[in-house]
Amino acid sequence: MSKEAINELRNIRITLVILTIFFVFSGCGRDQSVVDNTEDISGTIESRFQYSNMVELGDGNFGVLSGDSSNGVNGQEIKVYHYNETTNKLEYRTSKIIEE
């Protein structure tokens, strides 16, 4: 082999090593894309729980009033929860159907 060919192969090898190091440290496409599908889900949730309201009952108790018609009962359902400020916990108490 001639000296000129050996120098050319050496330059190619150096270029390949530099490119390999660049691709290894550049991430090689590690970027992740997040697809947000909340538009499809939110439509069904909003239509199912269209009349949700929160009602303050006092002493850390509150109720979530919902007009969910999927339970087959006329009226609204209230679920009562208790919030304890010292432990920062939310506790489910009871659920009742309220007829209008």
Secondary structure as UniProt FT lines:
FT   HELIX           3..26
FT   HELIX           38..48
FT   TURN            49..51
FT   STRAND          53..58
FT   TURN            59..60
FT   STRAND          61..66
FT   HELIX           69..71
FT   STRAND          76..84
FT   TURN            85..88
FT   STRAND          89..98
//
